[in-house]
């Protein structure tokens, strides 16, 4: 998780930062403003990125 987040922090703030995992129980934003969600929420919920 730390490795994935480190590369996202190097991008400009104009882009939405998302980490998709296999084991996250519910979508949430971490302290750095990165949306963390499970692959199931990402694929099955058409509005998953609008949170």
BELQUI-V623169 format. One line per field, one symbol per residue. phi: phi as a letter, one per 30 degrees, with the letter a starting at -180 (. if undefined). psi: psi as a letter, one per 20 degrees, with the letter a starting at -180 (. if undefined). A space follows every 10 residues. Layout:
# BELQUI-V623169
phi=???
psi=???
This chain:
# BELQUI-V623169
phi=.ddddedddd ddddcdcbcc bdcddbdacd dcicdcbddd dddccdcddc d
psi=gggghghhii rqiiqppppp rhjpgqqqpa hjjppprqhg gghiohjhij .
